[in-house]
Amino acid sequence: MNSTFNRDDVELLSKKNLYKGFFKMEEYRFKHRLFAGGWSEVVTREVFERGHAVVVLPYDPITDQVVLIEQIRIPVLESAATPWMFELVAGMIDKGQTSIDVAHRELLEETGLSAKSVTKVNEYFSSPGGTSERFDFYWAEIDAADANGLHGLDAEDEDIRVHVLSRETAYQMVVDGKIDNASTVIGVLWLQLNYQNIVKQVAQPVKL
């Protein structure tokens, strides 16, 4: 199913920068076509512009284990039980970089792992009501036995701990609300739906 509207059904009146630091805040003024017909009044929205990013699910289909990272996330300090969160690997796509290159780079930086293969699953917007950020979601085939220790870049003040756990444990953490950030919830639920196909593909003999 597709929407009956597209970009031609929006009239952008102005776009004004409100803040520019590591991230940006923009003010949009626009009109758009209405479902009932005609056009809306002028609408004003503030949009958080932080670029686009990659999220990577490291999975070992031989041992049926997932690698998660744990790090502090200060924006949730006042709204979560703890600001240390269990997450998938993720990183921003800088200008001139491809998402697949970022996937490999972030996996190595945040876990110390090199992927046997990296496969794109899909793309999604993180929170389109307030930000333009879009994630490219990959799963990476890894050897979970190589995952351990502390990682992260000193230059970015990262302090990351690696965890190896069974796929079923990761899924139960989502069910129990112990994993409560969107990208990781999406990734773990996707794996729960697709791990059997992944295991079958990996188990297939290579044709010579």
C-alpha positions as CSV (number, residue, x, y, z in Angstrom):
1,M,0.0,0.0,0.0
2,N,1.3,3.4,-0.9
3,S,0.2,6.9,0.1
4,T,-1.8,8.9,-2.5
5,F,0.4,11.9,-1.7
6,N,4.0,12.8,-2.5
7,R,6.4,15.7,-2.2
8,D,4.5,17.6,-4.8
9,D,1.6,17.8,-2.3
10,V,3.7,19.9,0.1
11,E,4.4,23.6,-0.4
12,L,7.5,24.6,1.6
13,L,7.3,28.3,2.4
14,S,10.4,28.7,4.4
15,K,13.2,26.9,6.3
16,K,15.1,28.7,9.0
17,N,18.1,27.5,11.0
18,L,17.4,27.9,14.8
19,Y,20.6,26.2,16.1
20,K,23.8,24.8,14.7
21,G,26.2,22.8,16.8
22,F,27.1,19.1,16.4
23,F,23.4,18.8,15.5
24,K,21.0,21.3,13.9
25,M,17.5,22.6,14.6
26,E,15.5,23.9,11.7
27,E,12.1,25.6,11.6
28,Y,9.9,24.6,8.6
29,R,6.8,26.6,7.5
30,F,4.7,24.8,4.9
31,K,1.2,23.9,3.6
32,H,0.1,20.5,2.5
33,R,-2.9,18.9,0.8
34,L,-5.6,17.5,3.1
35,F,-7.2,14.1,2.9
36,A,-10.6,15.7,2.7
37,G,-9.5,17.9,-0.1
38,G,-8.0,21.4,-0.4
39,W,-4.9,22.7,1.4
40,S,-4.0,23.2,5.1
41,E,-3.3,26.5,6.7
42,V,0.4,27.4,7.3
43,V,2.0,24.8,9.6
44,T,5.1,25.5,11.6
45,R,7.3,22.6,12.8
46,E,10.7,22.5,14.5
47,V,12.9,19.6,13.1
48,F,15.9,18.1,14.8
49,E,18.5,17.5,12.0
50,R,21.2,15.0,13.0
51,G,22.0,13.3,9.7
52,H,21.5,9.6,9.0
53,A,23.0,6.6,10.7
54,V,23.7,2.9,10.5
55,V,22.6,0.2,13.1
56,V,24.2,-3.2,13.1
57,L,23.0,-6.5,14.7
58,P,26.0,-8.7,15.3
59,Y,24.8,-12.3,15.3
60,D,26.5,-15.7,15.4
61,P,24.2,-18.2,13.6
62,I,26.4,-21.1,14.6
63,T,26.1,-20.5,18.4
64,D,22.8,-18.6,18.1
65,Q,24.2,-15.7,20.1
66,V,23.8,-12.0,19.8
67,V,26.4,-9.3,20.7
68,L,25.1,-6.2,22.5
69,I,27.0,-3.2,23.7
70,E,26.3,-1.2,26.9
71,Q,27.1,2.5,27.2
72,I,25.8,5.6,29.0
73,R,23.1,7.7,27.3
74,I,22.7,11.0,29.1
75,P,19.4,12.1,27.4
76,V,17.5,9.3,29.3
77,L,19.1,10.2,32.7
78,E,15.8,11.6,34.1
79,S,13.4,9.2,32.4
80,A,15.0,5.7,32.6
81,A,15.8,3.5,35.6
82,T,19.4,3.7,34.5
83,P,21.1,5.8,31.7
84,W,23.3,2.7,30.8
85,M,21.6,1.0,27.9
86,F,21.9,-2.3,26.1
87,E,22.2,-1.5,22.4
88,L,23.1,-2.7,18.9
89,V,26.1,-1.2,17.2
90,A,25.4,2.1,15.6
91,G,27.1,5.1,14.1
92,M,26.5,8.2,12.0
93,I,27.1,8.3,8.3
94,D,29.5,11.2,7.6
95,K,29.7,13.0,4.3
96,G,31.4,10.9,1.6
97,Q,30.9,7.6,3.5
98,T,28.7,4.7,2.4
99,S,26.5,3.0,5.0
100,I,28.2,-0.4,4.5
101,D,31.6,1.2,5.2
102,V,30.1,2.7,8.4
103,A,28.7,-0.6,9.4
104,H,32.1,-2.3,9.2
105,R,33.8,0.6,11.0
106,E,31.4,0.9,13.9
107,L,31.3,-2.9,14.4
108,L,35.1,-2.9,14.8
109,E,35.2,0.3,16.9
110,E,32.4,-0.7,19.3
111,T,33.0,-4.4,19.7
112,G,36.4,-5.2,18.2
113,L,34.8,-7.6,15.8
114,S,35.3,-8.0,12.1
115,A,32.2,-9.3,10.2
116,K,32.3,-12.4,8.0
117,S,29.5,-10.8,6.1
118,V,27.2,-7.8,6.4
119,T,23.7,-7.9,5.0
120,K,21.3,-4.9,4.7
121,V,17.8,-5.6,6.1
122,N,15.9,-2.4,5.6
123,E,15.8,1.4,6.3
124,Y,13.5,3.2,8.7
125,F,13.1,6.7,10.2
126,S,13.8,6.8,13.9
127,S,11.2,9.4,15.0
128,P,9.7,11.2,12.0
129,G,7.5,13.4,14.1
130,G,10.5,15.4,15.2
131,T,13.7,14.4,13.3
132,S,14.8,13.6,9.8
133,E,17.2,10.8,10.9
134,R,17.0,7.6,9.0
135,F,18.7,4.3,9.9
136,D,20.1,1.8,7.5
137,F,19.7,-1.6,9.4
138,Y,22.2,-4.4,8.8
139,W,22.9,-7.8,10.4
140,A,26.5,-8.9,10.6
141,E,27.6,-12.5,10.8
142,I,30.3,-12.7,13.5
143,D,32.1,-15.2,15.7
144,A,30.7,-14.6,19.1
145,A,33.8,-16.2,20.7
146,D,35.9,-13.2,19.6
147,A,33.6,-10.7,21.4
148,N,34.7,-9.4,24.8
149,G,36.1,-6.5,26.7
150,L,35.8,-2.8,26.7
151,H,35.8,-0.7,23.5
152,G,35.1,2.8,22.1
153,L,37.0,5.8,20.9
154,D,38.8,7.9,23.5
155,A,38.4,10.9,21.1
156,E,34.6,10.6,21.4
157,D,34.6,9.8,25.1
158,E,33.1,6.4,24.5
159,D,33.1,3.8,27.2
160,I,31.6,0.6,25.8
161,R,31.2,-2.8,27.4
162,V,30.5,-5.9,25.1
163,H,28.0,-8.5,26.1
164,V,27.4,-11.9,24.5
165,L,24.1,-13.5,25.1
166,S,21.8,-16.0,23.5
167,R,19.3,-14.9,21.0
168,E,16.5,-16.1,23.2
169,T,17.9,-14.1,26.2
170,A,18.0,-10.9,24.1
171,Y,14.4,-11.5,23.0
172,Q,13.3,-12.0,26.5
173,M,15.0,-8.8,27.6
174,V,12.9,-7.0,25.0
175,V,9.7,-8.7,26.2
176,D,10.6,-7.8,29.8
177,G,11.4,-4.1,28.9
178,K,15.1,-4.4,29.9
179,I,15.9,-3.5,26.3
180,D,13.9,-0.3,25.7
181,N,15.6,1.7,22.9
182,A,13.9,1.5,19.5
183,S,16.7,0.4,17.2
184,T,17.6,-2.5,19.5
185,V,14.0,-3.6,20.0
186,I,13.5,-3.5,16.2
187,G,16.6,-5.5,15.5
188,V,16.0,-8.2,18.1
189,L,12.4,-8.7,17.1
190,W,13.5,-8.9,13.5
191,L,16.0,-11.6,14.4
192,Q,13.4,-13.5,16.4
193,L,11.3,-13.6,13.2
194,N,14.2,-14.5,10.8
195,Y,16.9,-16.4,12.7
196,Q,15.7,-19.8,11.4
197,N,16.2,-18.7,7.8
198,I,19.6,-17.3,8.6
199,V,20.7,-20.5,10.3
200,K,19.5,-22.5,7.3
201,Q,21.4,-20.3,4.8
202,V,24.6,-20.4,6.8
203,A,24.4,-24.2,7.1
204,Q,24.0,-24.7,3.3
205,P,27.2,-26.3,1.8
206,V,29.1,-24.1,-0.6
207,K,28.7,-25.1,-4.3
208,L,32.0,-25.7,-6.0
